[in-house]
């Protein structure tokens, strides 16, 4: 398993900042750092740090995902099949295990932000499905997408460009 960052010292790992002005309902502002991955087993480990008031893009986990809150807090609002919402609050030290094909959700840190460790396993290599701010028009991202973006010093997860026919 290639190790990208041999430590999870939050003060020394390299971070990549993600902002997405196409989402206007809330502020997409977070950072991530790849720790390691293994294409053959379908595994990717990463750190995710929410800025104060910052959210992730709307998404769902396609891969089985372990979440450990390392500092601060993590809030989620899942969209249930009937359209209602379920709110989840995790604080430093909390652990969660989500199965593949999790519910779509919005995710953010507490008043002082938050940092989580995500360890994901995806048999087919797909990790996430991202959505626009209305939880529509999804597109997927794979382990390869994350690793390629990291190695090319770019940010993963931008929506695919629309064609003239769309």
C-alpha positions as CSV (number, residue, x, y, z in Angstrom):
1,X,0.0,0.0,0.0
2,X,1.7,3.3,-1.1
3,X,2.0,5.7,1.8
4,X,1.6,9.3,0.8
5,X,2.1,10.8,4.2
6,X,3.7,8.7,6.9
7,X,2.2,10.7,9.8
8,X,-1.2,12.1,10.7
9,X,0.3,15.0,12.7
10,X,-2.2,17.6,11.8
11,X,0.4,20.4,11.9
12,X,2.8,18.8,9.4
13,X,0.8,16.9,6.9
14,X,0.3,18.6,3.5
15,X,-3.2,19.9,3.0
16,X,-5.1,20.8,-0.1
17,X,-7.9,23.3,0.2
18,X,-11.2,22.8,-1.5
19,X,-13.7,25.6,-2.1
20,X,-16.7,25.4,-4.4
21,X,-18.5,28.7,-5.3
22,X,-21.0,26.8,-7.4
23,X,-22.7,25.8,-4.1
24,X,-24.5,28.9,-2.7
25,X,-26.7,27.4,0.0
26,X,-23.7,27.1,2.3
27,X,-19.9,27.6,2.1
28,X,-17.9,24.7,0.8
29,X,-14.5,25.1,2.4
30,X,-12.4,22.2,3.7
31,X,-9.0,20.7,3.4
32,X,-7.9,17.1,2.8
33,X,-4.6,15.2,3.0
34,X,-4.0,11.7,1.5
35,X,-2.4,9.3,3.9
36,X,-2.2,6.1,1.8
37,X,-4.0,4.0,-0.8
38,X,-4.0,0.5,-2.4
39,X,-5.7,0.1,-5.8
40,X,-5.7,-3.7,-5.6
41,X,-7.7,-3.8,-2.3
42,X,-9.7,-0.7,-3.0
43,X,-8.6,1.3,0.0
44,X,-7.9,5.0,0.5
45,X,-7.1,6.7,3.9
46,X,-7.3,10.4,4.2
47,X,-7.7,13.3,6.6
48,X,-10.5,15.9,6.2
49,X,-10.4,19.2,8.0
50,X,-13.4,21.5,8.0
51,X,-12.8,25.2,8.1
52,X,-14.8,27.2,10.7
53,X,-18.3,27.4,9.0
54,X,-17.0,25.3,6.1
55,X,-18.9,22.4,4.6
56,X,-18.0,19.5,2.3
57,X,-19.7,19.3,-1.1
58,X,-23.1,17.4,-1.0
59,X,-22.2,13.8,-1.4
60,X,-22.7,10.2,-0.4
61,X,-20.2,7.5,0.4
62,X,-20.2,4.7,-2.2
63,X,-17.4,2.9,-0.3
64,X,-17.6,1.4,3.1
65,X,-16.2,4.2,5.3
66,X,-14.7,4.3,8.8
67,X,-14.8,7.8,10.3
68,X,-12.9,8.9,13.4
69,X,-13.3,12.4,14.7
70,X,-9.8,13.5,15.7
71,X,-10.5,17.0,16.9
72,X,-13.5,19.4,17.0
73,X,-16.9,18.2,15.8
74,X,-18.5,16.7,12.7
75,X,-22.2,17.4,11.8
76,X,-24.1,15.6,9.1
77,X,-27.6,16.0,7.7
78,X,-28.6,12.9,5.8
79,X,-31.4,12.9,3.2
80,X,-33.7,10.0,3.9
81,X,-35.5,8.2,1.1
82,X,-38.8,9.9,2.0
83,X,-37.2,13.3,1.7
84,X,-36.9,14.1,5.4
85,X,-33.6,14.7,7.1
86,X,-31.7,12.9,9.9
87,X,-29.1,15.0,11.8
88,X,-26.0,13.4,13.2
89,X,-23.5,15.0,15.6
90,X,-20.0,13.5,16.4
91,X,-17.4,14.9,18.6
92,X,-13.6,14.3,19.1
93,X,-13.1,10.6,19.9
94,X,-16.2,9.4,18.1
95,X,-16.0,6.5,15.7
96,X,-18.5,5.5,13.0
97,X,-18.7,2.8,10.4
98,X,-20.9,3.4,7.4
99,X,-21.8,0.7,4.8
100,X,-21.3,1.2,1.1
101,X,-24.1,3.2,-0.6
102,X,-24.7,5.5,2.3
103,X,-27.4,8.2,2.2
104,X,-26.7,11.5,0.5
105,X,-25.7,14.2,3.1
106,X,-24.3,17.6,3.9
107,X,-21.3,17.5,6.3
108,X,-19.6,20.2,8.2
109,X,-17.5,21.0,11.3
110,X,-18.4,22.5,14.6
111,X,-18.0,26.2,15.6
112,X,-14.3,25.7,15.7
113,X,-14.2,23.4,12.7
114,X,-13.2,19.7,13.0
115,X,-10.8,17.1,11.7
116,X,-11.7,13.5,10.8
117,X,-9.9,10.4,9.6
118,X,-11.6,8.6,6.8
119,X,-10.6,5.1,5.9
120,X,-12.6,3.8,2.9
121,X,-12.8,0.5,1.1
122,X,-14.3,0.2,-2.3
123,X,-14.3,-3.1,-4.2
124,X,-14.9,-1.3,-7.5
125,X,-12.6,1.7,-6.6
126,X,-15.5,4.2,-6.4
127,X,-15.5,6.2,-3.2
128,X,-18.0,9.0,-3.5
129,X,-20.9,10.3,-5.5
130,X,-21.0,14.1,-5.4
131,X,-24.1,16.3,-6.1
132,X,-25.0,19.8,-7.0
133,X,-26.5,21.9,-4.1
134,X,-29.9,20.4,-4.8
135,X,-28.7,16.8,-4.3
136,X,-29.1,16.2,-8.1
137,X,-26.8,15.6,-11.1
138,X,-24.4,13.2,-9.4
139,X,-21.0,12.2,-10.5
140,X,-18.6,9.7,-9.0
141,X,-15.0,9.9,-7.9
142,X,-12.6,6.9,-7.6
143,X,-9.5,6.2,-5.7
144,X,-7.6,6.8,-9.0
145,X,-9.2,10.3,-9.3
146,X,-8.0,11.2,-5.8
147,X,-4.5,9.9,-6.3
148,X,-4.1,11.5,-9.7
149,X,-5.3,14.8,-8.4
150,X,-2.9,14.6,-5.5
151,X,0.0,13.7,-7.7
152,X,-0.8,16.5,-10.1
153,X,-1.2,19.0,-7.3
154,X,-4.8,19.7,-8.3
155,X,-8.1,19.5,-6.4
156,X,-10.3,16.5,-6.9
157,X,-14.1,16.4,-7.3
158,X,-15.0,19.2,-9.6
159,X,-18.2,18.5,-11.5
160,X,-17.7,17.4,-15.1
161,X,-18.1,20.0,-17.7
162,X,-21.5,20.2,-19.3
163,X,-21.6,19.5,-23.0
164,X,-23.5,21.7,-25.5
165,X,-26.3,19.1,-25.7
166,X,-26.9,19.3,-21.9
